């Protein structure tokens, strides 16, 4: 009986363990299969007021030529989102887009067009997506402050001062890691 069960178990193909990890603090995406890194690339996650949600998810929808139904709102359809892989029911997804070097999306995780194509081909519906870390906001917060001015509590205290104020505890400090051990890994 044990031999019969063993033969049956060995006759089923073993499923590859695929995981996409998104580090918001480093603005990096890691795609791993069976513990080996397949892809390491830069990202642009959600900007201030549109933060990308942290948590443990799975890809639930894939579409190569997707258009946003939220942004921008125009008659010809929404923004192009090539190689969309949705991981949250609210619409957060991984897709191709511009990478300005800081968090700048409406909550999605943007990767380069080339890496989005590779990831789209590699990932399947059900592939696990883990989003973690704290988003570095220095550039997007400064940009937002130029448009909106200082926070309300600072406006009252700085009534004689026209400066937008400072926030010394918001710092984007990129922690570079020696990744030379990952020969053969795609990266941009």
N, C-alpha and C positions, 0 to 999 in steps of 0.2 A: 504494500500500500504506500509506504514512504517513497519508494522508487517511482511509482506512478505519479504522485503529487510533484515530486522533484522534476520529472520530465515535463509535466504540464507547465510548471512555473518557468522553466528554462526555455520553453518553446515560444513564450510571449516576448516580443521585443521590449527591451528596457526603454522607458521614456527618458529622453534627455531632460536634465534639470536646467531650464532656462530662467534667468532672473535678470530684470533690468533694475539697477539701483541708481537713484538720482540724488546726488548730494547738493542740496541747495546752497550750502555754505561755500563750497568750492566751485559751484556752477559747473558740475561735471556729471556725465552719464556714463555708467559702466554696464555693459551687457556681458553677462557671464553664462557659460554653458558648462555644466558639470564641474564647476569651480574654476574654470579657465576663462580668462578675459578674452572675449571676442571683439569688443569694440569699446574704446575709451574716447570720449569726445566732449567738447565744450558745449554748454547750453546757455539759453537765456530763459529764465523762469519768470513767474509773475512779478510784476512791479508793485510798488506801494499801492494799497487799496485793492489789489487784484492778486494777492499772494497765492502761490501754488500750495495746495493742501498737502500736508504730510500724512503718511499712513501707509498701509499695506493694501494694494489693489491688484487687479488683474485686467489685462486688455480685454475689452468687451466688444469692440467695434474696430474695423479696419476699412479704410477707403483710400485708394490711391489718389484720386482727384477730388478731394472733399473741398467744400466751401463752407465758411462759417455762416450760421444762421443768426448770429448775434453781432458780429463786427466785420467791417463797418456796415452800417445800414444804408443800402443803396438799391436802386431798382434792378441793376444787372446781377445781383447776387452778392453774397458776402465775400470776405477776404479769402484768397486762395490759401489752402492749408494742405499742400501736397504730402502724401504718405501719412495720413492721419491714423493714429492708433489711440483710441479713447480708452482711458483707464478710470474715469469717474463719471457717474451718471449726470453730473452738472455740466459736462462738456469738456472738462480738462483732458488734454490729450498731448501726446508727443507728435510733433510734425515738423516739416521743413519750414524754415523761416530765417529772418535776419538775426545775426548775432552781434549786437552792438558792444558786447564786452561787459554787460551788466544786466540785471533783471529788467525786462522791458515788455513782457507780454501781458495779456489779460488773464493769466492764470495757467495757460498751457506751457509746455516745455518745448522750446524751439531747439532744433539741431540743424546743422548745415544740410543742404540738399543732398549732397553725396552720402552723408552718414544716415540721413533719414531713409534713403533708398535701401541701403544695406540693412538697416534695422527692420524696415518694413518687410523685407524678404525673409529675414531670419526669425522674427517674432511671430507667434501664432496667437489666435484668440485663446485666452486663458493664461498667457504668459504673465508671470508674477511681476508687479511693478512696486518697488519700495521707494518711497519719497521721504527723505529725512534731512535734518539740519535746519539752520536758520538762514534765511535769505539775507545777503549783504545788500544794504540799501543805499550806500553813500551816493552813488551817481544818480539813481532814480529819485531819491529823497531830495537831493539838491535841485534837480530839475523841477520836481513838483513844487518845492518851496518858491522857486522863481515865479511860477505861475500863480500860486495861491497865497504867498506871503507867510508870515510866521503863524504858529499855532495861536489860537484865541487867548490862552492864558499868558503868552508872551506879549501879545498886543497890548494888553492892559498894563503890564509892568514896564514895557518899553515905549510908553506913549510919547516921550520926547526923542526917541531914537527911531530913525527910519530904516535901520538895518534889519535884515530878515532873521537875525539871531544865529546861534551856532548850536550844534549838538555834538559835543566832544565824545560821547560814548557810542556814536555810530561810526564805525571804522570798517572798511573793507580791506582785510588783510589776507591776501592770497597765501595759502599754505601749500607751497610746492612740495611735491613728493618725488623722490627719485623713482621714476617709472622705467628705467632702462632694463629692468628685469623682464619686461613684457615684450620681447622680440616677436615680431610677426603680428602684433596687434594693430588693427587699423586705428588711426587717430588723425585728427586734423590739426 
